[in-house]
Amino acid sequence: MQVARPTVMISPVERILAVLASIVCLVITLIFWSSISTYQSIWLLPGLYFIEMVVLSAISSYTFLRGDPRGSFITWGTAGIISAFSIVGAFSVGFFYVPVALMFGVISILWDVRNKQHLLIHLSVFLLAGIMQSVMMFVVILRR
């Protein structure tokens, strides 16, 4: 016997933003990956960051588009992680991921407002995810 999970209604604007966020993230990543790889092979760290951004945005969009009740939680975390990556990596490629972070942030806020969710709790998820990403990046940078 299969238990039905509750789903949440998603507005067309949110659907478009979720798909667009993943597409923009993929395009940005492919552009930078192809431009960097012509000069040197993608070494471990930048390659992992690129993979992290694409996989994270794809999983977040997929979960959100399915109407999964955890979709808002995941998009808040994704917005936090990509925002931190954008800020810490602003002197290289990070700045170009700001639109992706903004799209996930808008999706998250719209979802919470429409479903009368606790915005402050989800904002703490955003901040915690961003802090964790920043710490991880600084630790890796300082260990090099």
N, CA, C and O of each residue as an XYZ file, in Angstrom:
576
protein
N       0.833     -1.170      0.000
C       0.000      0.000      0.000
C       0.886      1.245      0.000
O       1.795      1.382      0.819
N       0.604      2.126     -0.920
C       1.413      3.328     -1.050
C       0.694      4.508     -0.391
O      -0.498      4.727     -0.605
N       1.444      5.255      0.408
C       0.881      6.401      1.109
C       1.043      7.635      0.228
O       2.134      7.913     -0.271
N      -0.043      8.367      0.043
C       0.002      9.579     -0.767
C       0.620     10.720      0.040
O       0.248     10.959      1.189
N       1.560     11.411     -0.579
C       2.176     12.572      0.056
C       1.368     13.806     -0.299
O       0.862     13.926     -1.415
N       1.247     14.717      0.646
C       0.552     15.957      0.316
C       1.387     16.780     -0.664
O       2.613     16.825     -0.559
N       0.728     17.415     -1.598
C       1.416     18.281     -2.531
C       0.931     19.706     -2.340
O      -0.110     19.949     -1.729
N       1.682     20.616     -2.858
C       1.390     22.032     -2.701
C       1.178     22.617     -4.094
O       1.854     22.227     -5.045
N       0.247     23.544     -4.209
C       0.007     24.213     -5.484
C       1.147     25.199     -5.754
O       1.635     25.877     -4.850
N       1.550     25.257     -7.012
C       2.636     26.138     -7.410
C       2.115     27.053     -8.512
O       1.467     26.595     -9.453
N       2.398     28.334     -8.392
C       1.928     29.286     -9.400
C       2.769     29.158    -10.668
O       3.909     28.696    -10.622
N       2.199     29.572    -11.800
C       2.962     29.518    -13.057
C       4.255     30.352    -13.008
O       5.264     29.962    -13.596
N       4.226     31.471    -12.324
C       5.427     32.309    -12.204
C       6.522     31.541    -11.476
O       7.684     31.575    -11.883
N       6.158     30.852    -10.409
C       7.137     30.066     -9.657
C       7.694     28.931    -10.508
O       8.888     28.638    -10.453
N       6.834     28.297    -11.290
C       7.292     27.216    -12.172
C       8.312     27.739    -13.186
O       9.358     27.129    -13.405
N       7.989     28.868    -13.793
C       8.893     29.455    -14.783
C      10.216     29.825    -14.139
O      11.275     29.551    -14.703
N      10.173     30.450    -12.956
C      11.406     30.834    -12.270
C      12.246     29.623    -11.883
O      13.473     29.668    -11.977
N      11.607     28.552    -11.452
C      12.343     27.348    -11.053
C      13.072     26.737    -12.249
O      14.242     26.369    -12.154
N      12.368     26.635    -13.366
C      12.999     26.081    -14.572
C      14.084     27.028    -15.079
O      15.174     26.590    -15.447
N      13.784     28.315    -15.097
C      14.739     29.312    -15.568
C      16.002     29.343    -14.704
O      17.106     29.490    -15.228
N      15.847     29.206    -13.397
C      17.007     29.204    -12.496
C      17.946     28.056    -12.831
O      19.162     28.241    -12.883
N      17.392     26.880    -13.056
C      18.240     25.732    -13.400
C      18.903     25.904    -14.761
O      20.076     25.571    -14.933
N      18.157     26.423    -15.718
C      18.718     26.621    -17.054
C      19.822     27.674    -17.027
O      20.887     27.471    -17.611
N      19.576     28.791    -16.357
C      20.584     29.847    -16.270
C      21.840     29.325    -15.569
O      22.957     29.608    -16.002
N      21.660     28.571    -14.498
C      22.807     28.003    -13.782
C      23.606     27.074    -14.690
O      24.836     27.123    -14.709
N      22.912     26.236    -15.435
C      23.590     25.312    -16.342
C      24.333     26.076    -17.439
O      25.476     25.743    -17.752
N      23.703     27.089    -18.022
C      24.335     27.860    -19.095
C      25.566     28.598    -18.580
O      26.618     28.569    -19.220
N      25.446     29.257    -17.431
C      26.589     29.963    -16.849
C      27.741     28.989    -16.613
O      28.892     29.284    -16.937
N      27.422     27.841    -16.051
C      28.449     26.851    -15.749
C      29.119     26.340    -17.017
O      30.343     26.221    -17.071
N      28.321     26.038    -18.034
C      28.900     25.535    -19.283
C      29.785     26.581    -19.952
O      30.839     26.249    -20.494
N      29.364     27.830    -19.914
C      30.172     28.900    -20.511
C      31.521     29.008    -19.806
O      32.564     29.045    -20.457
N      31.499     29.057    -18.480
C      32.761     29.195    -17.751
C      33.600     27.936    -17.843
O      34.822     28.010    -17.979
N      32.955     26.780    -17.770
C      33.698     25.529    -17.857
C      34.416     25.438    -19.206
O      35.586     25.058    -19.265
N      33.718     25.785    -20.279
C      34.342     25.693    -21.603
C      35.433     26.739    -21.783
O      36.449     26.462    -22.420
N      35.243     27.931    -21.237
C      36.278     28.958    -21.392
C      37.510     28.658    -20.538
O      38.631     28.942    -20.958
N      37.320     28.100    -19.371
C      38.461     27.770    -18.506
C      39.191     26.541    -19.024
O      40.420     26.488    -18.986
N      38.457     25.563    -19.502
C      39.093     24.311    -19.922
C      39.952     24.475    -21.174
O      40.805     23.627    -21.436
N      39.753     25.547    -21.959
C      40.611     25.748    -23.125
C      42.021     26.180    -22.725
O      42.979     25.945    -23.460
N      42.143     26.812    -21.557
C      43.445     27.269    -21.087
C      44.131     26.263    -20.169
O      45.359     26.194    -20.115
N      43.343     25.499    -19.462
C      43.892     24.511    -18.542
C      42.811     23.484    -18.244
O      41.621     23.744    -18.415
N      43.238     22.335    -17.804
C      42.238     21.342    -17.435
C      41.548     21.802    -16.149
O      42.146     22.476    -15.311
N      40.302     21.429    -16.018
C      39.558     21.814    -14.814
C      40.104     20.999    -13.652
O      39.895     19.788    -13.575
N      40.796     21.667    -12.763
C      41.337     20.976    -11.605
C      40.200     20.694    -10.634
O      39.074     21.143    -10.848
N      40.470     20.000     -9.634
C      39.440     19.442     -8.761
C      38.499     20.486     -8.168
O      37.283     20.341     -8.288
N      39.016     21.518     -7.541
C      38.158     22.446     -6.800
C      37.177     23.228     -7.672
O      35.979     23.187     -7.389
N      37.607     23.929     -8.701
C      36.610     24.649     -9.504
C      35.605     23.707    -10.161
O      34.421     24.027    -10.263
N      36.073     22.569    -10.596
C      35.166     21.598    -11.198
C      34.086     21.146    -10.217
O      32.920     21.012    -10.588
N      34.478     20.914     -8.969
C      33.498     20.509     -7.948
C      32.505     21.620     -7.638
O      31.323     21.355     -7.416
N      32.982     22.867     -7.620
C      32.058     23.988     -7.387
C      31.047     24.098     -8.526
O      29.858     24.311     -8.289
N      31.521     23.954     -9.754
C      30.610     24.009    -10.894
C      29.573     22.888    -10.826
O      28.384     23.113    -11.052
N      30.035     21.691    -10.514
C      29.117     20.555    -10.397
C      28.128     20.784     -9.255
O      26.939     20.494     -9.389
N      28.627     21.308     -8.131
C      27.754     21.586     -6.991
C      26.629     22.549     -7.367
O      25.474     22.319     -7.008
N      26.952     23.614     -8.077
C      25.939     24.611     -8.437
C      24.868     24.017     -9.347
O      23.677     24.244     -9.140
N      25.290     23.263    -10.347
C      24.336     22.687    -11.304
C      23.467     21.623    -10.639
O      22.246     21.632    -10.796
N      24.084     20.715     -9.904
C      23.320     19.639     -9.257
C      22.368     20.204     -8.215
O      21.214     19.783     -8.135
N      22.833     21.138     -7.431
C      21.994     21.748     -6.404
C      20.791     22.465     -7.010
O      19.672     22.326     -6.515
N      21.013     23.225     -8.071
C      19.887     23.938     -8.688
C      18.919     22.964     -9.356
O      17.709     23.184     -9.323
N      19.421     21.910     -9.952
C      18.541     20.927    -10.592
C      17.693     20.174     -9.557
O      16.489     19.998     -9.747
N      18.317     19.739     -8.479
C      17.573     19.030     -7.428
C      16.539     19.955     -6.793
O      15.405     19.548     -6.540
N      16.931     21.182     -6.542
C      16.019     22.145     -5.931
C      14.818     22.421     -6.836
O      13.677     22.421     -6.375
N      15.075     22.653     -8.108
C      13.984     22.914     -9.043
C      13.069     21.700     -9.180
O      11.846     21.838     -9.189
N      13.656     20.525     -9.285
C      12.867     19.304     -9.426
C      11.965     19.087     -8.212
O      10.777     18.801     -8.360
N      12.524     19.222     -7.026
C      11.739     19.029     -5.800
C      10.633     20.064     -5.702
O       9.508     19.746     -5.318
N      10.952     21.297     -6.049
C       9.976     22.373     -6.001
C       8.846     22.138     -7.009
O       7.672     22.291     -6.671
N       9.197     21.769     -8.238
C       8.199     21.579     -9.290
C       7.281     20.387     -9.028
O       6.146     20.364     -9.504
N       7.753     19.416     -8.289
C       6.913     18.269     -7.928
C       5.826     18.648     -6.942
O       4.885     17.880     -6.737
N       5.936     19.814     -6.329
C       4.956     20.229     -5.330
C       5.210     19.609     -3.975
O       4.322     19.566     -3.124
N       6.422     19.129     -3.779
C       6.795     18.524     -2.508
C       6.771     19.586     -1.411
O       7.317     20.673     -1.600
N       6.153     19.295     -0.275
C       6.100     20.281      0.811
C       7.479     20.721      1.305
O       7.614     21.796      1.889
N       8.495     19.898      1.076
C       9.862     20.273      1.472
C      10.526     21.175      0.442
O      11.654     21.621      0.649
N       9.847     21.446     -0.654
C      10.415     22.240     -1.734
C      10.856     23.620     -1.299
O      11.906     24.097     -1.730
N      10.084     24.263     -0.464
C      10.443     25.596      0.013
C      11.699     25.540      0.867
O      12.584     26.384      0.726
N      11.782     24.570      1.734
C      12.960     24.395      2.590
C      14.213     24.214      1.734
O      15.259     24.801      2.013
N      14.094     23.406      0.701
C      15.234     23.124     -0.165
C      15.615     24.348     -0.991
O      16.800     24.629     -1.168
N      14.615     25.083     -1.503
C      14.956     26.282     -2.287
C      15.577     27.369     -1.415
O      16.441     28.112     -1.882
N      15.155     27.474     -0.166
C      15.790     28.431      0.755
C      17.255     28.061      0.953
O      18.126     28.930      0.907
N      17.530     26.778      1.172
C      18.916     26.337      1.345
C      19.741     26.556      0.092
O      20.898     26.972      0.168
N      19.154     26.279     -1.055
C      19.841     26.489     -2.328
C      20.157     27.965     -2.536
O      21.260     28.313     -2.955
N      19.197     28.827     -2.245
C      19.431     30.269     -2.367
C      20.571     30.710     -1.453
O      21.391     31.542     -1.843
N      20.630     30.163     -0.249
C      21.701     30.502      0.686
C      23.059     30.036      0.202
O      24.034     30.785      0.268
N      23.132     28.810     -0.282
C      24.401     28.251     -0.751
C      24.908     29.002     -1.976
O      26.083     29.362     -2.044
N      24.026     29.239     -2.943
C      24.449     29.932     -4.158
C      24.777     31.393     -3.864
O      25.673     31.957     -4.493
N      24.070     32.016     -2.921
C      24.399     33.394     -2.527
C      25.791     33.455     -1.917
O      26.580     34.340     -2.251
N      26.095     32.524     -1.029
C      27.423     32.496     -0.413
C      28.503     32.257     -1.459
O      29.554     32.897     -1.422
N      28.257     31.351     -2.381
C      29.210     31.090     -3.458
C      29.412     32.355     -4.293
O      30.535     32.664     -4.693
N      28.340     33.076     -4.552
C      28.420     34.312     -5.337
C      29.254     35.376     -4.634
O      30.022     36.097     -5.270
N      29.097     35.467     -3.324
C      29.826     36.488     -2.563
C      31.298     36.110     -2.388
O      32.187     36.916     -2.661
N      31.548     34.889     -1.934
C      32.933     34.460     -1.688
C      33.710     34.366     -3.007
O      34.894     34.701     -3.057
N      33.056     33.918     -4.054
C      33.725     33.782     -5.348
C      33.516     34.975     -6.264
O      33.660     34.849     -7.480
N      33.179     36.132     -5.705
C      32.838     37.307     -6.516
C      33.998     37.788     -7.381
O      33.770     38.388     -8.432
N      35.229     37.540     -6.965
C      36.364     38.007     -7.759
C      36.685     37.088     -8.922
O      37.532     37.408     -9.756
N      36.015     35.952     -8.981
C      36.213     35.072    -10.139
C      34.863     34.875    -10.834
O      34.370     35.802    -11.477
N      34.271     33.717    -10.723
C      33.021     33.444    -11.441
C      31.781     33.575    -10.574
O      30.667     33.549    -11.095
N      31.940     33.712     -9.295
C      30.803     33.720     -8.374
C      29.770     34.783     -8.662
O      28.572     34.535     -8.527
N      30.208     35.957     -9.054
C      29.294     37.067     -9.302
C      28.237     36.718    -10.348
O      27.111     37.209    -10.270
N      28.575     35.898    -11.301
C      27.647     35.554    -12.379
C      26.522     34.632    -11.920
O      25.547     34.438    -12.646
N      26.647     34.065    -10.727
C      25.597     33.203    -10.181
C      24.577     33.978     -9.340
O      23.633     33.381     -8.822
N      24.749     35.281     -9.197
C      23.804     36.104     -8.429
C      22.372     35.986     -8.962
O      21.450     35.852     -8.157
N      22.142     36.029    -10.289
C      20.754     35.889    -10.768
C      20.106     34.565    -10.363
O      18.906     34.515    -10.091
N      20.891     33.508    -10.323
C      20.357     32.199     -9.920
C      19.945     32.245     -8.452
O      18.870     31.768     -8.089
N      20.793     32.816     -7.616
C      20.476     32.949     -6.192
C      19.231     33.799     -5.997
O      18.380     33.474     -5.169
N      19.117     34.886     -6.755
C      17.931     35.745     -6.654
C      16.659     35.020     -7.078
O      15.614     35.174     -6.444
N      16.743     34.231     -8.148
C      15.553     33.490     -8.598
C      15.097     32.492     -7.537
O      13.903     32.384     -7.257
N      16.039     31.769     -6.949
C      15.652     30.834     -5.893
C      15.129     31.568     -4.665
O      14.225     31.079     -3.987
N      15.688     32.734     -4.376
C      15.179     33.540     -3.268
C      13.747     34.012     -3.508
O      12.916     33.959     -2.601
N      13.458     34.469     -4.716
C      12.102     34.918     -5.053
C      11.116     33.757     -4.991
O      10.016     33.900     -4.457
N      11.506     32.614     -5.534
C      10.648     31.422     -5.469
C      10.323     31.090     -4.014
O       9.170     30.819     -3.675
N      11.332     31.111     -3.167
C      11.155     30.764     -1.760
C      10.220     31.730     -1.051
O       9.338     31.312     -0.300
N      10.413     33.019     -1.288
C       9.563     34.025     -0.641
C       8.127     33.907     -1.128
O       7.199     33.944     -0.320
N       7.927     33.764     -2.440
C       6.563     33.627     -2.976
C       5.859     32.410     -2.392
O       4.689     32.490     -2.020
N       6.556     31.298     -2.311
C       5.990     30.065     -1.754
C       5.552     30.283     -0.311
O       4.437     29.932      0.074
N       6.458     30.873      0.486
C       6.157     31.073      1.901
C       4.995     32.035      2.115
O       4.146     31.799      2.975
N       4.952     33.104      1.350
C       3.873     34.078      1.498
C       2.538     33.456      1.093
O       1.541     33.607      1.799
N       2.518     32.758     -0.040
C       1.270     32.155     -0.519
C       0.759     31.057      0.410
O      -0.448     30.920      0.612
N       1.671     30.283      0.970
C       1.279     29.163      1.841
C       1.302     29.524      3.321
O       1.160     28.651      4.177
N       1.479     30.807      3.623
C       1.476     31.297      5.002
C       2.450     30.521      5.884
O       2.112     30.074      6.980
N       3.669     30.379      5.370
C       4.719     29.692      6.108
C       5.484     30.697      6.967
O       5.332     31.909      6.814
N       6.299     30.178      7.862
C       7.101     31.017      8.755
C       8.341     31.500      8.010
O       9.316     30.764      7.857
N       8.290     32.726      7.558
C       9.375     33.301      6.768
C      10.681     33.370      7.559
O      11.750     33.131      6.998
N      10.614     33.691      8.844
C      11.838     33.821      9.648
C      12.540     32.478      9.837
O      13.769     32.416      9.857
N      11.774     31.419      9.975
C      12.387     30.090     10.121
C      13.128     29.724      8.843
O      14.255     29.230      8.884
N      12.484     29.973      7.714
C      13.131     29.645      6.448
C      14.294     30.587      6.143
O      15.250     30.194      5.474
N      14.219     31.810      6.621
C      15.344     32.730      6.464
C      16.559     32.225      7.243
O      17.699     32.419      6.821
N      16.308     31.579      8.373
C      17.417     30.996      9.130
C      18.046     29.835      8.362
O      19.253     29.616      8.463
N      17.247     29.088      7.595
C      17.788     28.022      6.738
C      18.696     28.649      5.686
O      19.786     28.143      5.419
N      18.247     29.744      5.093
C      19.036     30.482      4.107
C      20.382     30.900      4.702
O      21.432     30.664      4.105
N      20.341     31.514      5.870
C      21.568     32.002      6.507
C      22.493     30.859      6.908
O      23.703     30.937      6.696
N      21.936     29.807      7.482
C      22.744     28.666      7.903
C      23.416     27.995      6.697
O      24.597     27.652      6.756
N      22.671     27.810      5.618
C      23.241     27.200      4.415
C      24.339     28.090      3.845
O      25.383     27.596      3.418
N      24.108     29.398      3.836
C      25.120     30.326      3.341
C      26.372     30.328      4.192
O      27.484     30.362      3.667
N      26.200     30.292      5.487
C      27.350     30.263      6.398
C      28.143     28.972      6.214
O      29.374     28.991      6.172
N      27.432     27.859      6.106
C      28.118     26.575      5.919
C      28.912     26.552      4.611
O      30.043     26.065      4.578
N      28.322     27.077      3.536
C      29.022     27.130      2.248
C      30.255     28.026      2.343
O      31.325     27.675      1.847
N      30.098     29.185      2.983
C      31.222     30.120      3.130
C      32.358     29.503      3.933
O      33.522     29.595      3.541
N      32.026     28.880      5.044
C      33.052     28.241      5.880
C      33.765     27.161      5.095
O      34.991     27.062      5.140
N      33.001     26.347      4.371
C      33.606     25.279      3.577
C      34.564     25.858      2.538
O      35.665     25.340      2.349
N      34.150     26.925      1.870
C      35.010     27.531      0.861
C      36.267     28.139      1.470
O      37.356     27.983      0.916
N      36.134     28.833      2.604
C      37.295     29.429      3.260
C      38.263     28.364      3.765
O      39.477     28.538      3.660
N      37.752     27.282      4.304
C      38.620     26.203      4.785
C      39.420     25.631      3.625
O      40.625     25.409      3.748
N      38.754     25.392      2.494
C      39.458     24.845      1.334
C      40.485     25.832      0.796
O      41.602     25.449      0.448
N      40.099     27.113      0.730
C      41.015     28.140      0.239
C      42.239     28.264      1.145
O      43.364     28.352      0.654
N      42.034     28.271      2.444
C      43.141     28.449      3.386
C      44.045     27.230      3.462
O      45.217     27.355      3.815
N      43.527     26.068      3.142
C      44.339     24.837      3.182
C      45.208     24.689      1.963
O      46.129     23.872      1.967
N      44.950     25.452      0.911
C      45.744     25.341     -0.327
C      47.050     25.906     -0.106
O      47.880     25.917     -1.015
